[in-house]
Amino acid sequence: MNSTLAVTRTSRNILSQILPNYTLAQLNAIPEGHNNNLIWNIGHIVVVQQMLVYGLSGLPMNISNDLVEKYKKGTKPEQDATQEEVDEIQKLLVTTIDQTEIDVQNSIFENFKEYPTSTGYILKNAQDAMDFNNFHEGIHLGAIFGIRKFI
């Protein structure tokens, strides 16, 4: 579990360094040919980790329902993110993983609802969810690198 969370932290550190380098307008810009923007991808990463690990374990998530509704799977940017929202996402990139690490150490992920992902991989426990989350974050990190070329 430690190496899984170390990989997640690496991803989150990269993302944390991206956010301050773009204006709010750039973070909200959807380049031609794309369906979303930088901030949506980063918010989506935060939300999906919480849904996969905490939600499927039947535990309360460490994020607001508003954030979930705006960035969950199947959504797209409907309105621009505010600076306050960007600041919250920036903070959550780190705090959600800090809390996950504490919760892993306290063995709270006991009841997990099996979940077939859209890739066909079936998550059977929280470890699977954390491993799959790293794959998911990698996909969106690639999308972010692609979007950055157009803004």
Sequence and secondary structure as in RCSB ss.txt:
>XXXX:A:sequence
MNSTLAVTRTSRNILSQILPNYTLAQLNAIPEGHNNNLIWNIGHIVVVQQMLVYGLSGLPMNISNDLVEKYKKGT
KPEQDATQEEVDEIQKLLVTTIDQTEIDVQNSIFENFKEYPTSTGYILKNAQDAMDFNNFHEGIHLGAIFGIRKF
I
>XXXX:A:secstr
 HHHHHHHHHHHHHHHHHGGGS HHHHH   TT S  HHHHHHHHHHHHHHHHTGGGT   SS HHHHHHHSTT 
   S   HHHHHHHHHHHHHHHHHHHHHHHTT       EE TTS EE SHHHHHHHHHHHHHHHHHHHHHHHTT
 
